[in-house]
């Protein structure tokens, strides 16, 4: 893998991780999908960062639960789908003038909505 690609994946993973951390505090930002994206970036670019992330006492459980098939919390699903449609809706209505691009964005949002909703919902364990 080229060093530029590794660097871009590390930067993308770090940005995703930062947004995921913010999502722990701010309910509008979906934590679990962003942490999963960070893990995906790190596993392809830096074994050290990936191992740190999945073994981290705050972030690791989100990723380990997903990988173990326990799913993601309902709150994360609701926030993820809501954020997708709010951002895509705003972009389609106010930003993008081309009909073809608007259709593409709606199709992308639809796919990711379908993907998120088909992930198992994690039930809280007491």
VOBA-1610 file (N, C-alpha, C; in pm, whole numbers, padded with zeros to 5 digits, always signed):
BEGIN
Unk+00085-00117+00000Unk+00000+00000+00000Unk+00090+00124+00000Unk+00049+00222-00079Unk+00131+00344-00086Unk+00121+00423+00043Unk+00227+00499+00070Unk+00226+00579+00194Unk+00119+00687+00191Unk+00086+00739+00074Unk-00019+00841+00065Unk-00154+00780+00101Unk-00181+00661+00051Unk-00307+00594+00082Unk-00316+00564+00232Unk-00207+00517+00290Unk-00204+00490+00434Unk-00231+00617+00513Unk-00165+00725+00472Unk-00183+00853+00542Unk-00327+00902+00532Unk-00386+00891+00413Unk-00525+00933+00396Unk-00621+00848+00480Unk-00594+00718+00488Unk-00678+00631+00572Unk-00662+00665+00720Unk-00541+00695+00762Unk-00518+00733+00903Unk-00589+00865+00933Unk-00579+00961+00842Unk-00647+01089+00862Unk-00798+01069+00865Unk-00851+00991+00771Unk-00995+00963+00768Unk-01040+00892+00894Unk-00963+00795+00939Unk-00996+00723+01062Unk-00993+00813+01184Unk-00895+00901+01189Unk-00882+00992+01302Unk-00996+01093+01304Unk-01034+01145+01188Unk-01148+01237+01181Unk-01278+01166+01222Unk-01294+01044+01176Unk-01412+00967+01212Unk-01414+00939+01363Unk-01299+00905+01418Unk-01288+00881+01561Unk-01323+01008+01639Unk-01271+01122+01594Unk-01299+01249+01663Unk-01449+01280+01661Unk-01512+01260+01546Unk-01657+01283+01538Unk-01733+01183+01625Unk-01686+01059+01628Unk-01749+00959+01714Unk-01739+00994+01861Unk-01625+01049+01902Unk-01607+01093+02041Unk-01703+01208+02071Unk-01714+01301+01978Unk-01810+01411+01996Unk-01952+01356+02006Unk-01979+01249+01931Unk-02111+01187+01932Unk-02147+01123+02065Unk-02049+01092+02147Unk-02077+01038+02280Unk-02146+01145+02364Unk-02105+01271+02344Unk-02159+01382+02421Unk-02280+01446+02352Unk-02271+01465+02221Unk-02379+01527+02146Unk-02468+01420+02083Unk-02595+01417+02117Unk-02681+01310+02068Unk-02710+01313+01918Unk-02678+01421+01848Unk-02707+01428+01705Unk-02604+01357+01619Unk-02491+01321+01676Unk-02386+01256+01598Unk-02381+01108+01636Unk-02396+01019+01538Unk-02400+00876+01567Unk-02261+00819+01598Unk-02243+00773+01719Unk-02112+00726+01765Unk-02069+00595+01699Unk-02153+00493+01706Unk-02113+00360+01661Unk-02072+00356+01514Unk-02151+00409+01421Unk-02107+00402+01280Unk-01974+00475+01256Unk-01952+00584+01326Unk-01826+00657+01309Unk-01708+00579+01366Unk-01729+00512+01479Unk-01621+00430+01535Unk-01593+00310+01445Unk-01697+00254+01384Unk-01678+00143+01291Unk-01600+00190+01168Unk-01630+00310+01121Unk-01556+00366+01008Unk-01410+00388+01045Unk-01386+00440+01165Unk-01248+00461+01211Unk-01174+00327+01216Unk-01240+00224+01269Unk-01177+00092+01277Unk-01146+00039+01137Unk-01239+00059+01043Unk-01216+00012+00906Unk-01097+00084+00842Unk-01085+00213+00867Unk-00970+00288+00814Unk-00840+00242+00879Unk-00843+00224+01010Unk-00721+00185+01082Unk-00676+00044+01048Unk-00770-00049+01031Unk-00731-00187+01004Unk-00661-00196+00869Unk-00689-00102+00779Unk-00627-00102+00647Unk-00499-00018+00642Unk-00470+00055+00750Unk-00355+00145+00742Unk-00256+00132+00857Unk-00305+00101+00978Unk-00214+00098+01093Unk-00263-00004+01195Unk-00191-00113+01207Unk-00228-00217+01303Unk-00223-00163+01446Unk-00125-00077+01474Unk-00111-00018+01608Unk-00234+00064+01644Unk-00280+00151+01554Unk-00398+00233+01582Unk-00524+00147+01593Unk-00534+00045+01508Unk-00651-00045+01513Unk-00657-00119+01647Unk-00545-00175+01689Unk-00544-00247+01816Unk-00573-00153+01933Unk-00519-00031+01928Unk-00548+00066+02033Unk-00698+00095+02038Unk-00760+00112+01922Unk-00902+00146+01916Unk-00990+00033+01968Unk-00968-00089+01922Unk-01057-00197+01965Unk-01032-00241+02109Unk-00916-00207+02164Unk-00888-00241+02304Unk-00910-00124+02399Unk-00952-00010+02346Unk-00978+00108+02428Unk-01100+00083+02515Unk-01093+00122+02643Unk-01203+00090+02735Unk-01331+00167+02703Unk-01322+00281+02634Unk-01443+00358+02602Unk-01496+00326+02463Unk-01408+00311+02365Unk-01451+00293+02227Unk-01458+00147+02185Unk-01374+00064+02244Unk-01366-00076+02206Unk-01496-00153+02214Unk-01577-00135+02320Unk-01701-00212+02329Unk-01797-00190+02211Unk-01804-00070+02158Unk-01890-00045+02043Unk-01850-00134+01926Unk-01721-00138+01900Unk-01669-00213+01786Unk-01676-00363+01813Unk-01636-00404+01932Unk-01638-00547+01965Unk-01780-00602+01963Unk-01877-00527+02015Unk-02016-00572+02013Unk-02066-00590+01870Unk-02033-00497+01783Unk-02074-00508+01643Unk-02010-00630+01578Unk-01879-00647+01599Unk-01808-00759+01538Unk-01854-00893+01594Unk-01900-00895+01720Unk-01947-01019+01782Unk-02091-01051+01744Unk-02152-00964+01663Unk-02289-00989+01619Unk-02394-00941+01716Unk-02354-00863+01817Unk-02452-00811+01914Unk-02528-00692+01858Unk-02477-00633+01751Unk-02544-00522+01686Unk-02502-00387+01740Unk-02583-00285+01705Unk-02558-00150+01751Unk-02682-00101+01826Unk-02664-00007+01918Unk-02778+00040+01998Unk-02884+00107+01911Unk-03008+00097+01955Unk-03121+00159+01885Unk-03097+00309+01869Unk-03046+00372+01972Unk-03017+00516+01967Unk-02922+00548+01851Unk-02822+00465+01831Unk-02727+00487+01722Unk-02795+00471+01587Unk-02886+00376+01576Unk-02959+00358+01451Unk-03045+00479+01421Unk-03120+00523+01521Unk-03208+00638+01501Unk-03127+00761+01464Unk-03020+00786+01537Unk-02939+00904+01511Unk-02869+00893+01375Unk-02822+00777+01341Unk-02753+00760+01213Unk-02845+00785+01095Unk-02961+00723+01098Unk-03058+00741+00988Unk-03106+00885+00984Unk-03135+00943+01099Unk-03181+01082+01103Unk-03076+01176+01045Unk-02951+01158+01086Unk-02845+01245+01038Unk-02825+01230+00887Unk-02834+01108+00838Unk-02821+01086+00694Unk-02928+01165+00619Unk-03053+01151+00661Unk-03162+01215+00587Unk-03166+01366+00605Unk-03127+01414+00722Unk-03121+01560+00741Unk-03014+01620+00651Unk-02896+01560+00652Unk-02786+01616+00571Unk-02812+01600+00422Unk-02859+01483+00379Unk-02887+01462+00237Unk-03005+01550+00194Unk-03107+01558+00279Unk-03223+01642+00246Unk-03184+01787+00227Unk-03104+01839+00319Unk-03057+01977+00308Unk-02976+01995+00180Unk-02888+01902+00153Unk-02804+01912+00034Unk-02886+01908-00094Unk-02982+01816-00100Unk-03066+01802-00219Unk-03153+01926-00240Unk-03207+01980-00133Unk-03299+02094-00145Unk-03225+02226-00168Unk-03116+02249-00095Unk-03054+02382-00095Unk-02918+02392-00164Unk-02849+02282-00187Unk-02711+02293-00234Unk-02693+02247-00378Unk-02741+02130-00411Unk-02714+02070-00542Unk-02822+02110-00643Unk-02779+02169-00756Unk-02878+02210-00856Unk-02913+02100-00958Unk-02825+02002-00977Unk-02844+01901-01081Unk-02936+01788-01034Unk-03037+01761-01112Unk-03135+01655-01079Unk-03066+01519-01067Unk-02975+01487-01158Unk-02907+01357-01154Unk-02830+01338-01023Unk-02764+01442-00976Unk-02689+01435-00851Unk-02785+01422-00733Unk-02897+01493-00738Unk-02999+01481-00633Unk-03049+01337-00623Unk-03078+01278-00737Unk-03125+01139-00739Unk-03019+01046-00684Unk-02895+01067-00723Unk-02785+00984-00673Unk-02772+00996-00521Unk-02780+01116-00469Unk-02769+01136-00324Unk-02883+01067-00250Unk-03003+01075-00302Unk-03117+01008-00239Unk-03099+00857-00243Unk-03048+00804-00354Unk-03023+00660-00363Unk-02915+00616-00263Unk-02811+00697-00249Unk-02706+00665-00152Unk-02763+00666-00010Unk-02842+00768+00022Unk-02904+00776+00155Unk-02996+00656+00178Unk-03069+00618+00075Unk-03156+00501+00087Unk-03079+00374+00114Unk-02967+00356+00044Unk-02885+00237+00066Unk-02832+00233+00209Unk-02776+00344+00257Unk-02720+00344+00392Unk-02827+00332+00499Unk-02946+00383+00471Unk-03058+00363+00563Unk-03091+00214+00571Unk-03102+00151+00455Unk-03130+00007+00451Unk-03021-00070+00526Unk-02895-00034+00501Unk-02783-00102+00566Unk-02791-00089+00718Unk-02811+00031+00768Unk-02817+00054+00913Unk-02935-00020+00975Unk-03050-00015+00909Unk-03169-00079+00965Unk-03161-00231+00964Unk-03077-00288+00877Unk-03062-00433+00873Unk-02955-00486+00968Unk-02885-00398+01035Unk-02790-00440+01138Unk-02870-00474+01264Unk-02834-00580+01329Unk-02903-00621+01450Unk-02900-00510+01554Unk-03011-00492+01624Unk-03019-00391+01729Unk-02970-00452+01860Unk-02873-00386+01922Unk-02817-00436+02048Unk-02914-00408+02161Unk-02938-00511+02240Unk-03025-00500+02356Unk-02936-00480+02477Unk-02975-00386+02563Unk-02896-00361+02685Unk-02899-00485+02773Unk-02781-00518+02825Unk-02770-00631+02917Unk-02763-00578+03058Unk-02841-00638+03147Unk-02844-00593+03285Unk-02769-00684+03376
//
